[in-house]
Amino acid sequence: MDQQHVLYAKRLTGGIFDFMEYKKKKPFFPKPFKLRLGSPMNETFYMTKNIVYMEKQILILSKEPESEDKILVEAKIENGQLVQVIKLADEYLEGLSNVLRDII
C-alpha cells in the first residue's frame, strides 16, 4: 500500500524542495531485505516493511521471512546508508499500532 506524501512548505530559495526533507516523509527502503544486527553475536533479521511515522523511518523486522512475530525499530540513515537501528520509544508505539493494523 503506497501512500501519497505531501511536501510541506520547507522549501529552499527558488521554490526547490529540500531532498532530505522529502526523504523524511517517504520510506527509504522500497523492497524487503536481509540484515545482520548485534555485536559480538550477529543475528539475521528480515526487513519486511519500511514505513514513515512522525518523520521517523520505521523498519518492521522478523527472524524468518514469513514469520508472524514482528520487531519494530527506528532506522538511522546517513549519506544514503543504514548506520544504526534503535529501539522505538514507548510514546510512538501506541500511535503506530493504529497505522500498522492496515499494513501488516
Helices and strands as residue ranges (DSSP letters): G 13-15, H 19-24, E 33-37, E 43-53, E 56-62, E 71-78, E 81-87, H 90-103
